[in-house]
Amino acid sequence: MTLPRFCRRIEGAVFLGAITLTASLLNAQAPTLQEQLAAQYKLVKMGSDTSGYSVVEEGTLLVIQKGGLLGVPYSDNSVQSNKYENGTVKPPNALISKGIGFGMKKFGKEQTTKLFAKNDKVYPTKIDVNVEKDTVTLGIVSCDTCNKIDPPTYNKANVVFQFAKGALAKASAGEVEDTIGQLLSVSSDDQQQAKGDQTGGGDQAAQPGNQPQQAAADPPAAEPASIELGMTPAQVEAALGKPDKKVTLGAKQIYIYKDMKVTFKDGKVADVQ
């Protein structure tokens, strides 16, 4: 095989490898909007025992920015769906809220409802993105320990964020999160208040005996280096360390530091600048 033919084969192999790599990159799927939102909002895990429902594992703590969301106790099989569109909260139809929509009215039983207030804290229970309908549905459940509700009922609701037609297909995760944040913003708290949901003991962080030990006092700062007239180069180096530069001009020697210049004359400090 001649050298030119061998080189052409090598070049061809490299070219085919580049094409394969490019195709692999093109086929790699970017995270979907659903996946990106799921990464941003950690869902709460709920559980139940003989005492009722409780939080098993906390999710992302959210704060309601606008009142008007209508919910029901977590124990109810049904759930209220509220709509958020163009900056406005639209609660469910009043007839549905009274149980007519669920077939309860004929049994003489109306559904118990709860109106969430501004600044109530909640956890997300589910996230559902429907690009065809341009909606993002966020299920929520109240953090009753955060809201100081006793006994807890853990009211729940669905919030349907309605986007303009065709907007959701083009929207980034950040844009969707901004819209959600208008109504349900991520809490800036350290979530210490919410720890009681998991243990059932309330805000333990604030109780006596649970405070972390105070960190040991920092050691006193070292005395600043002192340079005086008449000091020798060895004494200056002991105080300031090795200079960045040394300049010798006959009987005069200059030590140059980052923020200081020390001039020696006949082996003694004569000037400091």
Secondary structure by P-SEA (a helix, b strand, c coil): ccaaaaaaaaaaaaaaaaaaaaaaaaacccccaaaaaaaabbbbbbbccccccccccccbbbbbcccccccccccccbbbbbbbccccccccccccccccccccccccbbbbbbbbcccbbbbbccccccccccbbbbbbbbcccccccccccbbbbbbbbcccccccccccaaaaaaaaacccccccccccccccccccccccccccccccccccccccccccccccccccaaaaaaaccccccccccccbbbbbcccbbbbbccccccccc
